[in-house]
Amino acid sequence: MRGGWRHSLRLRLTLYLLSAGGAALLLHAGLTLWPMPAIARSLGYAGLTPWGWPALLLTIVLLLPLAWGLAGALLSPLRRLLRALESTVLSYRDGEFGSAIAADPPGGLSELSSLMQLHSELGQALREQRRHLAQRELLLDTVVQNTPVALVLTDAQERVAYANIAARQLLDQGRGLAGRLLADVLAQAPPDWRAALADVEDGLFSVMLEDQEERFHLSVRDFRLQGQPHRLRLLRRMTRELSRQEVASWKRVIRVISHELNNSLAPISSLAHSGAELARRGQFDRVPGVFASIGERARHLHGFLAGYAAFAKLPAPALAPIDWRPFLDRLADHYRFQLVGDLPPTPGRADPAQLEQALINLLKNAHESGGPPDEVSVSLSAPRAEWRIEVQDRGPGMSEAQLSQALLPFYSTKRSGSGLGLALAREIAEAHGGRIAMGNRAGGGLWVAISWPRA
């Protein structure tokens, strides 16, 4: 009825009621006045003409089919509209937003025009939102799939729900990972992969890929997706960045050494000149003081260079059995710590002096982290086929940028730090065929772990 006269629902209902009322009056008059009384008299049944309550009851009985038909005619457009609405709502529930209802209301009912218009606008808005959402999902999937950061999403059973191209290439030579248990994916992977991905905290680790050592930064985040717990692991390759940082670190150490040499050689040169002048003047009583000052500056310079030489000339480890209880007691003489857990019953095997030096450096950093000294702890375990010693503190921890550079030589977060402690510990761990990993603790603080093979 586009362009025609629209009937309002109230007007149509009024007309139907008037029609029903008029029909009732006509029926009642036909039964009581004319023509039924005249027909009855002409047939000789004048006494059978209905009157009073019988006539009213007969009028109602005869009026019911008419009222039923009028009600059906009145509700027919509403029923058609409700069926159309039900169909479109079911389509929306199934994710199909292409269904639409004609803009003209059924039967030309003007009260339904705004409802029809709003429903049409709702369908259009849902279609637009779905189109934009699909475009955003396509863009996000393209970005995630092609990012160099390996991304692995697992559910509560550690079953892979999503993995991008980098993760598939890194963990299973490009084969699909979705729907597989992460443990099954890592079954054929090197032990370093299994150990690294078993951690639930951020940290650095190294693995051997194609006979070359590659370093990665692992980020782990737990969250709920569609009401179910999920875990997201991000693996960022850090080898190139670390190499660039190492070059920058070497440049920095050259500047530091040059600065320290100049600061020591300039006073030595000046003192030597002063001593020669004093000797020329015959003031020999002041010459020993000059030599003492020269010796003090020379010892300072020797100690400074000795620290760098110890890092640069680390000898091959001399493996020997280690009885853990006496070893940790000697370690506690340098820095106090709490021992967490029981000690393994079997002795370890490593270079005792080098391992002690590495742990002294880690404990020194833990005590200088700014956390409570009595919160520094050490744990010793033997997971799988390796030894693992972990040092923990309750300091402020590190940012991701600091974690990515913490193991570089000469990098330090402390103003007066040499940047050799963690780097030396890393060298010692790798000389034993192991690795060093670190990350932030839940609740604050840092953990640093040294692990190496038991055999």
C-alpha positions in Angstrom: 0.0 0.0 0.0 3.0 2.3 -0.7 1.6 5.8 -1.5 -1.9 4.9 -0.4 -4.0 5.9 2.5 -2.7 4.3 5.7 -5.1 3.2 8.4 -4.1 3.5 12.0 -4.6 0.6 14.2 -6.9 2.6 16.4 -9.1 3.7 13.5 -9.2 0.2 12.1 -10.2 -1.3 15.5 -12.9 1.4 15.8 -14.3 0.6 12.4 -14.3 -3.1 13.2 -16.1 -2.5 16.5 -18.6 -0.3 14.9 -19.2 -2.9 12.2 -19.6 -5.6 14.7 -22.0 -3.4 16.8 -24.0 -2.6 13.6 -24.2 -6.2 12.6 -25.4 -7.1 16.1 -28.1 -4.5 16.0 -29.2 -5.7 12.5 -29.3 -9.3 13.6 -31.2 -8.5 16.8 -33.7 -6.3 14.8 -34.0 -9.0 12.1 -34.9 -11.6 14.8 -37.2 -9.5 16.9 -38.8 -6.9 14.5 -38.4 -7.8 10.9 -38.2 -10.0 8.8 -38.1 -13.1 11.1 -41.5 -12.3 12.9 -43.2 -11.6 9.5 -41.8 -14.9 8.1 -42.9 -16.8 11.2 -46.5 -15.4 11.0 -46.8 -16.1 7.3 -45.9 -19.7 8.1 -48.3 -20.0 11.0 -45.5 -20.0 13.7 -46.2 -16.7 15.3 -45.6 -18.1 18.7 -42.1 -19.3 17.8 -40.8 -15.7 17.2 -37.8 -15.2 19.7 -38.1 -12.3 22.1 -36.2 -11.1 25.1 -33.3 -13.2 26.3 -33.7 -16.0 23.7 -33.4 -13.4 21.0 -30.3 -11.8 22.6 -28.7 -15.2 23.0 -29.5 -16.1 19.4 -28.0 -12.8 18.3 -24.8 -13.5 20.1 -24.5 -17.0 18.6 -25.1 -15.6 15.1 -22.6 -12.7 15.7 -19.7 -15.0 16.9 -18.6 -16.1 13.4 -18.7 -12.5 12.2 -16.7 -11.3 15.2 -14.2 -14.1 14.7 -13.7 -13.2 11.1 -13.3 -9.5 11.9 -10.8 -10.3 14.6 -8.8 -12.4 12.2 -8.8 -9.6 9.6 -7.6 -7.2 12.2 -4.8 -9.4 13.6 -3.7 -10.7 10.2 -1.1 -8.0 9.5 0.2 -8.2 13.1 0.6 -12.0 12.7 2.5 -11.5 9.5 4.7 -8.9 11.1 5.4 -11.1 14.1 6.4 -14.0 11.8 8.7 -11.7 9.9 10.3 -10.4 13.1 10.7 -13.9 14.4 12.4 -15.0 11.2 14.8 -12.1 11.2 15.6 -12.5 14.9 16.5 -16.2 14.3 18.7 -15.1 11.4 20.4 -12.6 13.7 21.0 -15.3 16.3 22.6 -17.5 13.6 24.9 -14.7 12.6 23.1 -13.9 9.3 22.2 -10.2 9.0 21.1 -10.2 5.4 17.4 -10.7 6.2 15.2 -7.6 6.0 11.6 -6.7 6.4 9.8 -4.4 3.9 9.7 -0.8 4.9 5.9 -0.7 4.5 4.0 -2.2 7.5 1.7 -5.1 6.7 -1.9 -3.9 6.0 -0.8 -0.3 6.0 -0.9 0.1 9.8 0.8 3.4 10.5 1.7 2.5 14.1 4.1 -0.1 12.8 5.9 2.3 10.5 8.4 3.4 13.2 9.0 -0.2 14.3 9.6 -1.3 10.7 12.0 1.7 10.2 13.9 1.0 13.4 14.2 -2.7 12.6 15.5 -1.8 9.1 18.1 0.5 10.6 19.1 -2.1 13.2 19.7 -4.7 10.4 21.7 -2.2 8.4 23.8 -1.2 11.5 24.4 -4.9 12.3 25.5 -5.6 8.7 27.9 -2.6 8.8 29.3 -3.6 12.1 29.8 -7.1 10.9 31.6 -5.9 7.8 33.9 -3.6 9.8 34.5 -6.4 12.3 35.4 -8.8 9.5 37.8 -6.2 8.0 39.4 -5.6 11.4 39.7 -9.4 12.0 41.3 -9.8 8.6 43.8 -7.0 9.3 44.6 -8.3 12.7 45.1 -11.9 11.5 47.3 -10.6 8.6 49.4 -8.6 11.1 49.6 -11.5 13.6 50.4 -14.1 11.0 53.2 -12.1 9.4 54.8 -10.7 12.5 58.3 -12.0 13.3 57.3 -12.6 16.9 56.2 -16.3 17.4 52.8 -16.4 19.0 51.3 -19.5 20.6 47.9 -19.5 22.3 46.9 -22.5 24.4 43.8 -23.4 26.4 43.5 -24.8 30.0 44.6 -28.2 28.8 47.7 -26.7 27.1 46.1 -27.5 23.7 47.2 -25.1 21.0 44.2 -22.9 20.0 46.2 -20.5 17.7 49.7 -20.3 16.3 51.0 -17.8 13.7 53.4 -18.6 10.9 56.5 -17.7 12.9 55.5 -20.1 15.7 54.7 -22.9 13.2 58.1 -22.5 11.5 59.9 -22.3 14.8 58.3 -25.3 16.6 57.3 -27.7 13.8 58.8 -26.7 10.4 55.7 -24.9 9.3 53.2 -27.6 10.1 49.9 -26.7 11.7 49.7 -26.6 15.5 46.0 -25.9 16.2 44.3 -28.6 18.1 47.5 -30.3 19.2 48.8 -30.6 22.7 51.8 -28.3 23.3 53.6 -31.3 24.9 53.2 -33.3 21.7 54.5 -30.4 19.6 57.6 -30.2 21.8 58.1 -33.9 22.0 60.7 -33.8 19.2 62.0 -30.4 20.0 65.4 -29.8 21.7 65.3 -30.0 25.5 66.0 -26.3 25.7 62.7 -25.6 24.0 60.8 -27.8 26.5 62.5 -26.2 29.5 62.0 -22.7 28.2 58.3 -23.0 27.3 57.6 -24.8 30.6 58.2 -21.5 32.4 55.2 -19.4 33.3 57.3 -16.2 33.7 59.0 -13.8 31.3 62.7 -14.4 30.7 65.6 -14.9 28.3 66.8 -18.3 27.1 69.1 -19.7 24.4 68.6 -22.7 22.1 70.7 -24.2 19.3 69.1 -23.8 15.8 71.0 -25.1 12.8 74.2 -25.5 14.9 74.0 -21.8 15.9 73.0 -20.4 19.3 69.9 -18.3 19.1 68.6 -16.2 22.0 64.9 -15.6 22.6 62.8 -13.5 25.0 59.7 -15.3 26.3 56.7 -13.4 27.4 53.8 -15.3 29.1 50.4 -13.9 29.7 47.3 -15.6 31.3 43.8 -14.4 30.6 40.3 -15.6 30.0 38.9 -16.0 26.5 35.2 -16.6 26.1 35.1 -17.5 29.8 37.9 -20.1 29.6 41.5 -19.7 30.8 44.1 -19.4 28.1 47.8 -18.8 28.1 49.6 -16.7 25.5 53.3 -17.2 24.8 55.3 -14.7 22.7 58.8 -15.7 21.5 60.9 -12.8 20.3 64.2 -13.6 18.6 66.9 -11.4 20.3 70.1 -12.6 18.6 70.5 -9.8 16.2 69.5 -7.2 18.7 71.9 -8.6 21.3 74.7 -8.6 18.7 74.0 -5.0 18.0 74.0 -4.3 21.8 77.2 -6.2 22.2 78.9 -4.0 19.7 77.6 -1.0 21.5 78.8 -2.5 24.8 82.3 -3.1 23.5 82.4 0.5 22.3 81.2 1.6 25.8 83.8 -0.5 27.6 86.6 0.9 25.4 85.5 4.4 26.4 85.4 3.3 30.1 88.8 1.7 29.9 90.3 4.7 28.1 88.7 7.0 30.7 90.1 4.9 33.6 93.5 4.7 32.1 93.7 8.4 31.5 92.5 9.0 35.1 95.3 6.8 36.4 98.1 7.5 34.0 97.8 11.3 34.2 98.4 11.4 38.1 101.2 8.8 37.7 102.9 10.9 35.1 102.5 14.0 37.3 103.7 12.2 40.4 106.7 10.8 38.5 107.6 14.4 37.4 107.2 15.7 40.9 109.4 12.9 42.3 112.1 13.6 39.8 112.0 17.3 40.7 112.2 16.5 44.4 115.2 14.3 43.8 116.9 17.0 41.8 116.4 19.4 44.6 117.7 17.0 47.2 114.3 16.8 49.0 114.6 13.0 49.4 112.3 12.9 52.5 109.3 13.6 50.3 110.2 11.1 47.6 108.7 7.9 49.5 105.4 9.6 49.6 105.4 10.3 45.9 106.3 6.6 45.3 103.5 5.5 47.6 101.0 7.6 45.7 102.3 6.1 42.4 102.0 2.6 43.8 98.4 3.3 45.0 97.3 4.5 41.6 99.1 1.5 40.0 97.3 -1.0 42.3 93.9 0.6 41.5 94.6 0.4 37.8 95.7 -3.3 38.2 92.6 -4.2 40.1 90.4 -2.5 37.5 92.0 -4.3 34.6 92.1 -7.6 36.5 88.3 -7.6 36.6 88.0 -7.3 32.9 90.8 -9.9 32.3 89.0 -12.4 34.5 85.9 -12.1 32.2 87.9 -12.2 29.0 90.1 -15.1 29.9 87.7 -17.6 31.6 89.5 -21.0 31.6 87.7 -24.2 30.6 85.8 -25.6 33.6 87.6 -28.4 35.6 84.6 -30.7 36.4 84.6 -32.3 39.9 82.0 -33.8 42.2 80.2 -31.2 44.4 78.8 -32.0 47.8 75.9 -29.6 47.9 75.7 -28.9 51.7 79.3 -27.8 52.2 79.2 -25.9 48.9 76.2 -23.9 50.0 77.6 -23.3 53.4 80.7 -21.7 51.9 78.5 -19.7 49.6 76.6 -18.4 52.7 79.8 -17.1 54.1 79.8 -14.4 51.4 76.1 -13.5 51.3 73.2 -14.6 53.4 70.3 -16.4 51.8 67.3 -18.7 52.5 67.5 -22.2 51.2 64.1 -23.1 49.6 63.3 -26.8 49.2 65.3 -29.9 49.9 68.8 -30.6 48.4 69.1 -33.4 45.8 70.5 -36.6 47.4 73.2 -37.1 44.7 76.3 -34.9 44.4 76.6 -32.5 41.5 79.3 -32.2 38.9 80.8 -28.9 37.8 83.8 -26.6 38.3 83.3 -25.6 42.0 85.3 -22.4 41.8 83.6 -21.1 38.7 80.1 -22.1 39.9 80.8 -20.4 43.2 82.0 -17.3 41.5 78.8 -17.2 39.3 76.5 -17.6 42.3 78.4 -15.0 44.3 77.8 -12.5 41.5 74.1 -13.5 41.5 73.8 -13.2 45.3 75.6 -9.8 45.2 73.1 -8.5 42.7 70.2 -9.9 44.7 71.4 -8.1 47.9 72.0 -4.9 45.9 68.5 -5.0 44.3 66.9 -2.9 46.9 64.7 -5.6 48.4 64.8 -7.0 51.9 68.1 -9.0 52.5 66.2 -11.7 54.3 64.0 -12.3 51.2 67.0 -13.4 49.1 66.6 -17.2 48.5 68.3 -20.0 46.7 66.8 -23.2 45.4 68.6 -26.3 44.0 66.8 -28.9 42.0 67.5 -31.6 39.4 64.6 -31.5 36.8 64.9 -34.0 34.0 68.6 -34.4 33.1 70.1 -31.2 34.4 71.0 -29.3 37.5 69.3 -26.0 38.2 70.2 -23.4 40.8 67.9 -20.4 41.1 68.5 -17.1 43.0 65.5 -14.9 43.9 65.1 -11.5 45.4 62.2 -9.1 46.2 63.6 -6.0 44.5 61.8 -3.9 41.9 62.7 -6.4 39.1 63.5 -5.3 35.5 61.6 -3.9 32.6 61.5 -5.8 29.3 64.1 -3.5 27.8 66.4 -4.2 30.8 65.8 -7.9 30.7 66.7 -8.0 27.0 70.1 -6.4 27.8 70.9 -7.7 31.3 73.2 -10.5 30.1 75.3 -8.3 27.9 78.8 -7.6 28.9 79.3 -4.2 30.6 75.6 -3.5 30.8 74.4 -2.5 34.3 71.3 -0.9 35.8 73.4 0.4 38.7 75.3 3.7 38.4 78.5 2.2 39.8 78.1 -1.3 38.4 80.7 -2.8 36.0 78.2 -4.9 34.1 80.3 -8.0 34.4 78.4 -10.0 37.1 75.6 -11.5 35.0 77.8 -11.7 31.9 80.4 -13.7 33.8 77.7 -16.0 35.2 76.4 -16.5 31.6 79.9 -17.4 30.4 80.3 -19.9 33.2 76.9 -21.5 32.5 77.6 -21.8 28.8 81.1 -23.1 29.4 79.4 -26.0 31.3 77.1 -26.6 28.4 74.2 -25.0 30.1 72.4 -21.7 30.0 71.2 -18.8 32.2 67.7 -17.5 32.3 66.0 -14.7 34.2 62.7 -13.0 34.6 60.4 -11.1 36.9 58.7 -12.8 39.9 55.0 -12.7 40.6 54.6 -10.2 43.4 57.8 -8.3 42.6 61.4 -9.2 42.4 63.7 -11.0 40.0 64.7 -14.7 39.5 68.0 -15.8 37.8 68.6 -19.5 37.2 71.7 -21.3 36.1 71.2 -24.8 34.6 73.6 -27.3 33.1 73.6 -31.0 32.1 74.0 -33.6 34.8 76.2 -35.9 32.7 
